[in-house]
Amino acid sequence: MSEYLISLGNDQLNLNEVIEFVSKIFGPNYYEASIMQRQIIEHEPSTSPKNFIIARSNSGELLGVVRVVQRNILLEGVKVPVGGISSVGVRPEWRRRGLASELIHKAIQVMTSRGMDLSILYGRRAVDRFYTRFGYLGIGRYVDLQLLSYPESEISLHSIPFEREKQELCMKLYDESYQDLSGSVLRDKSVWDFLLMRIEKNMGGLRAFLILEGSSVVGYLVLMDYQLIEIAVPKYFFPAVPTLMHNLGIQSISIHPRHPFYVYCRTRINTIQKERFALDGGYMAKILNPQSLLKRLGPTLASRAKIVGASDQVIRLFDYEINLRSGEVSSTTEKNDIIFDRTDTAVQYLLGVISPRDVVGVHWTGEKPWIPYLFPGLHYHTSAWDEI
């Protein structure tokens, strides 16, 4: 007979009990941890009893918890539902007994059954490759860019701390700037409110500023300590942004490598670029529903196939066949055109984390040399502001 029971939270779940539990687990300062955990759990938009996986002893004692976070991300403008895994905690005396693994397996089962195509989490490398056991693989390529020069501009910009009354404008600017960047999170007002709460409570060294030309708000930027992690401003103002950054003491940039401002800096300004990429830490992802994900990506693959003259072809992977004229997806018993030595590698392939030619352990048939062109390197990148 098992010593504990793992179940999905219900209406009787006491969130105060959960907050107390995770505060003691994550510490080290209980008082500070309890304040932060309460703010996160009570304000996070997808918090509900059904999004907690709970382990209790036969006597009812809370032994472990996992929180599922619901989000939607964009892959080249395609909306993809994802489930984030967060607040993973087990009582110290119950660790190394398989309880954490059972909680994660249950969370994966729940997210899959709810039609989430991907699961994303932020893993610390200090946990000794824990999440790789469940098929998660690193997807976050973090490129830190340091500016070496600050060109003169006829435009003059200044900044003020973020003001809530300008939130709607900034939401619009974000959508315009990030809609084509793979990994960007679709943010409705509830997500924005949650993110701004983190700034107002001074959580994680986050700061946000409005960018002004004269008295007019033209954009915004977000800092983590002295690193730029998000910016949305029309291209017309790009020449003046480096000086504004210098005035704010910004020391480096860590935004999507395909972000228009990042591209501007790389092509117009002297810079130093450093890249960090971990397979077993940072942002990690796992494919939950390959058929559903392929159906969402099918039209995009068909449009790329048209460019390389392969519209009359099909491509097979995961035992599914994609018609490259229509983008339709169906089951197949034919041999796959793309074969993965490790199935977890597929997430890097389909999300465009790196170019297919650079992914180790992926093979495609020689009769279809155009296959790599259907999966270009898109530099998947999620803002640290959206950390799950």
Residue, then its C-alpha position, 0 to 999 in steps of 0.5 A: m500500500s502506498e504511503y501517499l496519494i497524488s491528486l489534482g487540486n479541487d475546490q477544497l484546496n487551501l491555497n494558504e496551506v500551499i503558500e506556506f508549504v512552498s515558502k518553507i521549501f524555497g526559503p532561505n528566508y521564510y518571511e521574504a519567501s512567503i511574501m513573494q510566493r503569496q504575490i505570485i500564486e495569488h496574482e498569477p492569471s492561471t492560478s486555480p485549484k485544478n492547476f495544482i498537483i498535490a501529494r499527501s500522506n495517508s494522514g493528510e499531511l502535504l508532502g509535495v506540490v507542482r503548479v501548472v501555469q497556462r500560457n499561449i506562445l507564438l511560433e512565427g505568429v502561430k498561437v500554441p498552447v503551453g503548460g508551464i511547470s512551476s513551484v515544484g517542491v517536496r518535503p526534505e525528508w521525502r526527497r529521493r524517494g520518487l515522489a517528485s518524479e511522480l508529481i512531474h509525471k502527473a503534471i505531464q499527464v494533466m497538461t497533455s489531456r488538456g490539449m497543451d502542445l508543449s510544456i515549458l519550465y525554467g530549470r536550475r542546472a543545480v538540480d542535476r539534470f532532473y528534468t531531462r529524465f522526463g524528456y525536457l531539453g534546453i531551448g533558451r539561447y541567451v545572447d548577451l549584447q554589449l554596446l561599444s559605441y553610442p552614435e549621435s542622433e537627431i532624435s532625443l529620448h528620455s525615460i520615466p518609470f512605468e505608469r499604469e495609465k499607459q499600459e494599453l499603449c504598451m500592450k499594443l506596442y508589445d504585440e507589434s514588436y513581438q508578434d513574429l518572434s518565436g517564443s514570445v508570450l501572448r499577453d492579455k490584460s491579466v498577464w500584463d497586470f501580473l507582470l507589472m505587479r512583479i515590478e511594482k513589488n520589486m521582485g527579481g530586480l525588475r524595472a520598467f520605463l516608458i520611453l518619451e520623445g518630448s511629452s509623448v510616450v513612444g515605447y517602453l523597456v524592461l530591465m533586470d538589474y542593468q540588463l535590457i530584457e524587453i523593448a518595444v519602440p517604433k524603428y524610427f526611434f532606434p538611433a536614439v535608443p543607445t544613448l537612452m540606454h547609456n543614460l539608464g546605466i544599461q550594461s547589456i542587452s538580452i532580447h530575441p536575436r531576431h528582434p528588430f532592435y537587436v538586428y539594428c544594434r548588430t548591423r549599425i553599432n560596434t558590439i560584443q556578443k556572448e551566447r549562453f546555451a544549456l541543454d539541461g538548464g534554463y528554459m526547457a521544453k517538451i512536446l506533449n501533443p505532436q499531432s496537434l503541434l504539427k497541425r498548427l505548423g502545417p500551413t507554415l511548412a507548406s508556405r516554406a515548401k512553396i518557396v523551395g519548390a516542394s509543394d508537390q511533396v509530403i514530409r513524414l515525422f512522428d508517424y504523421e504525414i504533412n501535405l506540403r501543398s495544403g498543410e494538412v496532417s494525417s497519420t501514416t504507417e510509411k517510414n518517417d523522413i525525419i528520424f531522431d536518435r533522441t525524441d527530446t531533440a525534436v523540440q529544438y527542431l520544431l521550435g527552430v531553436i537552432s538550425p537543423r544542420d546543427v542539431v545532433g542526432v537528427h537524420w533525414t532522407g537523402e531523397k528530400p534534400w530540401i527538408p532542412y529549409l522547412f525548419p530554419g533556425l528561428h532563435y527561440h527566445t522567451s523574455a526573462w520577464d515572462e519566466i514561468 
